[in-house]
Amino acid sequence: MEKFIKITSLLSLALVTFFACKKDVTEVKQEDRFSVDLKVASAKGSENAVIIGTKAELKAALTASEKPIFLKKIATANNVFIPIEDEGPDPVDPGQLCWDEINAYYNAHIAGWQQAANQNCTNVMVCLTCPNAGGGLYVMYVIRPTSPKCNVLEAFEAQFSLAAFNFGNGELESEAVATHIKRK
């Protein structure tokens, strides 16, 4: 009887070990996310914000071209944005009031932003929105220095201060994300 109990217990232990170690779901490793600080400017004032994404996504969005970069706000409590690839959210008609407001603000301030970029030999990032957009239209401009003294090409990481963004999508509304945004 004692031998039967030993064999049964060893067999039970082997079965428990086998099923405990068997994994049906393969864990998908997500790429590390990073954030880049920026200011959101509107007629109401300026607020801190971050753009998040993988290093490749941020590099593609921030170094692509001279045209505006469209952003999507993905948190309601915090200014957390992701770059989007298409022509931008509605309204896309430049004749609409919001575009007129954004273009007027941009044209009124571009000289100062260009001067700051040339003076510091750094990119100046400006995110613009307007009160009439209903929270849907955010446009970011990257003003690059044009001064001859700034012609030294730097790596992407040196041009834009990347910071690790170790928050999941479920944490974007949290106070920890708000603290991360306000740290600058």
C-alpha positions in Angstrom: 0.0 0.0 0.0 2.8 2.3 0.9 4.4 1.7 -2.5 1.1 2.5 -4.3 0.8 5.8 -2.4 4.4 6.8 -3.4 3.8 6.0 -7.1 0.5 7.8 -7.1 1.9 10.9 -5.4 4.9 10.9 -7.8 2.6 10.6 -10.8 0.3 13.4 -9.5 3.3 15.6 -8.9 4.6 14.9 -12.5 1.1 15.8 -14.0 0.8 19.0 -11.9 4.3 20.1 -13.0 3.6 19.3 -16.6 0.3 21.3 -16.8 1.7 24.1 -14.7 4.6 24.7 -17.1 2.5 24.4 -20.3 1.8 27.8 -21.8 -1.0 28.1 -24.3 -0.7 31.9 -24.8 2.5 33.3 -26.3 3.4 36.6 -24.7 3.9 39.3 -27.3 6.6 41.7 -26.3 5.7 45.3 -27.0 8.3 47.7 -28.1 9.5 50.3 -25.6 7.6 53.5 -25.8 9.2 56.9 -25.5 7.9 60.4 -25.0 8.9 63.8 -26.4 7.9 67.0 -24.5 6.1 69.8 -26.2 3.8 72.7 -25.5 0.2 72.9 -26.7 -0.6 76.5 -27.7 -4.0 77.9 -28.2 -5.8 81.2 -27.8 -6.4 80.2 -24.1 -2.6 79.8 -23.4 0.0 77.2 -23.3 0.2 73.8 -21.6 2.7 71.0 -21.2 2.1 67.8 -23.3 3.9 64.7 -24.5 3.9 62.8 -27.8 4.4 59.0 -27.2 5.4 56.2 -29.5 8.2 53.8 -30.3 11.5 55.3 -31.3 10.9 54.4 -34.9 7.4 56.1 -34.9 8.7 59.2 -33.3 11.6 59.4 -35.6 9.4 59.0 -38.7 7.0 61.7 -37.5 9.5 64.3 -36.2 12.0 64.1 -39.0 9.9 63.3 -42.0 9.3 66.6 -43.8 8.6 70.3 -43.4 4.9 69.9 -43.4 2.7 69.9 -40.3 2.4 66.7 -38.3 -1.1 65.7 -37.2 -1.6 64.5 -33.7 -4.4 62.5 -32.0 -5.1 63.2 -28.3 -5.4 59.8 -26.6 -6.1 60.8 -23.0 -8.8 63.1 -21.8 -7.3 64.0 -18.4 -3.7 64.5 -19.7 -2.2 66.0 -22.8 -0.9 62.7 -24.3 -0.7 62.6 -28.1 0.3 60.1 -30.7 1.4 61.0 -34.3 -1.0 59.9 -37.0 -0.1 59.0 -40.5 -2.9 60.2 -42.7 -4.0 63.7 -43.7 -5.2 64.6 -40.3 -8.5 64.5 -38.4 -11.6 66.5 -39.5 -11.9 69.3 -40.3 -9.3 69.0 -43.2 -10.8 71.8 -45.3 -8.3 74.8 -44.9 -11.2 77.2 -45.4 -12.9 76.2 -42.2 -12.7 78.5 -39.1 -10.3 76.3 -37.1 -7.7 76.1 -39.9 -7.9 79.9 -40.3 -7.3 80.3 -36.6 -4.3 77.9 -36.6 -2.8 79.4 -39.7 -3.2 83.0 -38.3 -1.5 82.0 -35.0 1.3 80.2 -36.8 1.9 83.1 -39.2 2.0 85.6 -36.2 4.5 83.6 -34.3 6.7 81.8 -36.8 9.4 84.5 -36.8 9.9 84.2 -33.0 10.0 80.4 -33.2 12.5 80.5 -36.0 14.7 83.0 -34.1 14.6 80.7 -31.0 15.6 77.7 -33.2 18.5 79.6 -34.8 19.7 81.1 -31.6 19.8 77.8 -29.7 20.5 75.5 -32.8 17.7 73.3 -31.7 14.4 72.3 -33.1 11.4 74.1 -31.7 8.3 72.0 -31.5 4.9 73.8 -31.4 1.6 72.0 -31.1 -1.4 74.2 -32.1 -5.1 73.7 -31.5 -8.1 76.0 -31.4 -11.1 76.3 -29.2 -13.5 75.8 -32.0 -12.0 72.4 -33.0 -14.0 70.5 -30.4 -10.8 68.7 -29.2 -10.2 66.9 -32.5 -7.6 69.0 -34.4 -4.1 69.2 -33.2 -1.3 70.2 -35.5 2.4 70.1 -34.6 5.1 72.1 -36.4 8.8 71.3 -36.0 10.7 74.5 -36.7 14.3 73.6 -37.6 17.2 76.0 -37.4 18.2 77.6 -40.7 21.3 79.4 -39.5 24.6 78.3 -41.1 26.2 77.9 -37.6 23.6 75.2 -36.9 24.4 73.0 -39.9 26.0 70.2 -37.8 23.9 67.1 -38.2 23.0 65.5 -35.0 21.6 62.1 -34.3 17.8 61.9 -33.8 18.2 61.2 -30.1 20.3 64.4 -29.7 17.8 66.5 -31.7 14.8 65.4 -29.6 15.0 64.6 -25.9 13.5 61.1 -25.7 12.3 60.0 -22.3 11.2 56.5 -21.5 7.4 56.3 -21.2 6.7 53.3 -19.1 2.9 53.6 -18.8 0.4 51.3 -20.4 -2.7 52.5 -22.3 -4.8 51.9 -19.1 -2.7 54.4 -17.2 -2.9 57.4 -19.5 -5.5 59.1 -17.4 -3.5 58.6 -14.1 -1.9 61.2 -11.9 1.5 59.5 -12.6 1.2 60.5 -16.2 0.2 64.0 -15.3 3.3 64.2 -13.1 5.5 62.9 -16.0 4.1 65.6 -18.3 4.5 68.5 -15.7 8.1 67.6 -14.8 9.5 70.0 -17.4 
